[in-house]
């Protein structure tokens, strides 16, 4: 049986998660263009201003922001990433991997 405290903690955690997701916005070309990202899996990505893309995990190719997400095509992958910018400056990227969504978090590299 759950205690009232544990139910309160679960409720608060769910509300904070909803609040943080509500404050996320889709990335724009300006968010990506000319930027280097460091991701929580240790990988990095460069989004060059001319649409060229390079990733330590996914190779070299191109990127473009579309109404449905960020289209990335390289010599290793091709797909649509749902990239979001959170209010605290963190970014998330969600890809469908083996039929299931996987999300990475990251930030601009220093």
C-alpha positions as CSV (number, residue, x, y, z in Angstrom):
1,X,0.0,0.0,0.0
2,X,1.3,3.4,-0.9
3,X,1.6,6.1,1.7
4,X,0.0,9.5,1.2
5,X,3.6,10.9,1.0
6,X,4.7,8.6,-1.8
7,X,1.5,9.5,-3.8
8,X,2.2,13.2,-3.3
9,X,5.8,12.7,-4.4
10,X,4.7,10.9,-7.6
11,X,2.1,13.6,-8.3
12,X,4.7,16.4,-7.9
13,X,7.2,14.6,-10.1
14,X,4.6,14.1,-12.8
15,X,3.6,17.8,-12.6
16,X,7.2,19.0,-12.9
17,X,7.7,16.7,-15.9
18,X,4.6,18.1,-17.6
19,X,5.7,21.6,-16.8
20,X,9.2,21.1,-18.2
21,X,7.8,19.6,-21.4
22,X,5.3,22.4,-21.7
23,X,8.2,24.9,-21.6
24,X,10.1,23.1,-24.5
25,X,9.9,24.5,-28.0
26,X,10.9,22.9,-31.3
27,X,14.4,24.0,-32.4
28,X,14.8,26.5,-35.2
29,X,17.5,26.8,-37.8
30,X,19.0,29.6,-35.7
31,X,19.3,27.3,-32.7
32,X,21.3,24.8,-34.8
33,X,23.2,26.8,-37.4
34,X,26.9,27.1,-36.7
35,X,26.5,25.3,-33.4
36,X,28.2,22.2,-31.9
37,X,26.3,20.0,-29.5
38,X,27.5,17.8,-26.7
39,X,25.1,14.9,-25.9
40,X,24.7,12.8,-22.7
41,X,26.0,9.7,-24.5
42,X,29.4,11.4,-25.1
43,X,28.7,12.1,-28.8
44,X,29.0,15.5,-30.5
45,X,27.3,17.0,-33.5
46,X,28.2,20.0,-35.7
47,X,25.4,21.8,-37.5
48,X,27.3,24.0,-40.0
49,X,25.6,27.1,-41.3
50,X,25.6,25.8,-44.9
51,X,23.5,22.7,-44.0
52,X,26.5,20.3,-43.6
53,X,26.3,18.0,-40.6
54,X,28.9,15.9,-38.8
55,X,28.5,13.6,-35.8
56,X,31.0,11.5,-33.9
57,X,28.3,8.7,-33.8
58,X,26.4,9.1,-37.1
59,X,29.0,10.3,-39.7
60,X,28.9,13.2,-42.2
61,X,26.0,14.5,-44.2
62,X,23.4,17.3,-44.2
63,X,20.7,18.8,-41.9
64,X,17.6,20.9,-42.4
65,X,14.8,22.0,-40.1
66,X,11.4,21.0,-41.4
67,X,7.9,21.5,-39.9
68,X,8.0,17.9,-38.7
69,X,11.5,18.0,-37.1
70,X,15.2,18.1,-38.1
71,X,15.9,15.9,-41.1
72,X,19.4,14.5,-40.9
73,X,21.0,12.4,-43.7
74,X,24.5,11.0,-43.4
75,X,26.6,8.2,-44.8
76,X,25.3,6.1,-41.8
77,X,21.8,7.2,-41.0
78,X,18.8,9.1,-42.4
79,X,15.9,10.2,-40.3
80,X,13.8,12.8,-38.6
81,X,14.8,14.0,-35.1
82,X,12.2,15.6,-32.8
83,X,14.6,18.2,-31.3
84,X,13.4,20.5,-28.5
85,X,14.9,23.4,-26.7
86,X,14.1,23.6,-23.0
87,X,13.8,26.8,-21.0
88,X,17.0,26.1,-19.2
89,X,19.0,25.9,-22.5
90,X,19.1,22.1,-22.5
91,X,18.2,20.4,-25.8
92,X,16.6,17.0,-26.3
93,X,16.6,14.9,-29.4
94,X,14.2,12.0,-29.9
95,X,14.7,9.4,-32.6
96,X,12.8,6.2,-33.3
97,X,15.3,3.4,-32.8
98,X,14.2,-0.2,-33.4
99,X,10.6,0.9,-33.4
100,X,10.8,2.7,-30.1
101,X,11.5,6.4,-29.2
102,X,14.9,7.1,-27.6
103,X,15.7,10.6,-26.2
104,X,19.1,12.2,-25.7
105,X,19.7,15.4,-23.8
106,X,22.6,17.8,-24.5
107,X,23.8,21.4,-24.7
108,X,26.0,23.7,-26.7
109,X,29.6,22.6,-26.4
110,X,31.9,25.1,-24.8
